[in-house]
Amino acid sequence: MKPGGGTVTAAGWVRTRRDSKGGFSFLELNDGSCFANLQVIADQALPNYASDILRLFPGASVAVDGVLTASAGSGQAVELKATAVRVLGFCDPDQYPLGKQRIGFERLREIAHIRGRTNAFGAVARVRNVLADEVHRFFQQRGFLYLHTPIITASDCEGAGTLFQVTTLDLAKPPRTSAGAIDYDLDFFGRRASLTVSGQLEGETYACALGDIYTFGPTFRAENSNTRRHLAEFWMVEPEMAFADLQDDAALAAAFLKHLLQAVLNRCHDDLAFFDQRVQPGLIARLTHLADTPFQTLSYTEAVKRLDTSGKTFDFVPQWGMDLQSEHERFLTEELLHGPAIVVDYPAAIKAFYMRQNDDGRTVAAMDVLLPEVGEIIGGSQREERLDRLEAALRLRKLDPADYAWYLDLRRFGTVPHAGFGLGFERLVQVCTGMHNIRDVIPYPRAPRSCAF
């Protein structure tokens, strides 16, 4: 708003209070809608100046009526000259955990219900909001249909077995079959059920009916990992395209990332400036470079060869048939290619059963999108649309085709080439904020022994 005009009302939480010898106080107010604070001038002539305003400390909430005026001080264009200050909630400075001192991110995870009021986590939340909005804008502008896939499922998309089980059985005394196994016939769903690790398989069924779709929702993985890169509950963006191959998939992934990076640069100026100054110096320049740099594509075989002949000493010696490690992915993007890369055609043995087998008999039409300083950000593939090949892949991995009968039906009834990918949303937020630990880019992180809120 511009200075002048009528009375306005601003409500928010007090960040600081500074008293002047001239008989008035400066209040820094923030409502979370943006990074900048609003400076409020409260004169001692206000009837509750001594009783209320001088008792305001960081964390207190107020509603202020006043007139916007041009600011004579530096740091803000306007300030609010208060005509009334209504205290909505006082805050005891001796009890409030967010004082003037700098608090480490690890400590802030212990008070996750309060950390959203800090500069860092307010900025993370706003960047996350913009990215979520732009995910929908990108796909909606391209005619993709937003699909809500189930959170509870009876299938393991990845085949890794790291699933959270969902049950209503009495865990102290579960019913048993005559063979001594747990009798899931008596469970709520009549079979073993879990939280999903991916909406991909269900997404494929609708892509093979409606064309291009995307899912955007929570997924779960019961991997006992305490690294800075893993969460037990995280959000995934998973588009699926009918009548598409791996090249179409790679082109969509590159366009998607560029759209998101450019959008956050356009819409989050102040928040990115904070991260650039206080969290990861050079962040804005790095995001700008990623948004402007073409994605280079190379095969897995070529990538392994270039790593092997680079002269670089790795902790894990690159060999054909092994999955690329983070150190390999970063070396490729940071030292060899100097920009984002898409690695395609991975060995079949290290990829999921649903990926399309290439004619060489050794590789599948899979891709990983790699970013400098990050490594993998997107994983995807062309799906195997040939019934006999898919059934063989299931048996090879000791998976029962009968458990995937509904999925196999897509290949029985009007099969078509189709492809898709998955983007871990929290990894994207990390890229755009420079935050080191993935637990700091989701409001309430779920990890081993971490479910306090």
Buried (B, 14 or more C-beta within 10 A) or exposed (E): EEEEEEEEEBEBBBBBBEEEEEEBBBBBBBEEEBBEBBBBBBBBEBEBBEEBBEBBBBBBBBBBBBBBEEBEEEEEEBBBBBBBBEBEEBBEBEEBEBEEEEBEBEEBBBBBEBBBBBBBBBBBBBBBEBBBEBBBEBBEEBEBBEBEBEBEBBBBBBBEEBBBEBBEBEEEEBEEEEEEEBBBEEBEBEEEBBBBBBBBBBBBBBBBEEBBBBBBBBBBBBBEBEEEBBBBBBBBBBBBBBEBBBBBBBBBBBEBBBBBBBBBBEBBEEBBBBBBEEBBEEBBEBBEBBBEBEBBBBEBBEBBBBBBEBEEEEEEEBEEEBBBBBBBBBBBBBEBBEBBBBBBBBBBEEBBBBBBBBEEEBBBBBBBBBBBEBBBBBBBBBBBBBBEEBBBBBEEEEBEBEBBEEBBBBBEEEBEBBBBBBBBBBBBBBBBBBBEBBBBBBEEBBBEEBEEE
